[in-house]
Amino acid sequence: MVTTANFGFLGAHDVNLAILGGLAERYFRDDPPTSLVKLRQFAELLAKLIAAHRGAYSGERESFEETLRRLS
């Protein structure tokens, strides 16, 4: 697991959020496209977790866009 002061606190809520955030931070300078992919994965997971917490998540087959629309 990549530990980082910026995303490490998220491990108490969901370890995958901390991992994805740490990887995005790690690749920021050396491989920006990979960093963007990790940030997208972070955002998708965060949206799914928020939707699930609010009872608005319909399942794995729902796209990121549909999840964001449902949350708005």
Order of alpha helices (4+ residues) and beta strands (2+ residues): alpha-alpha-alpha
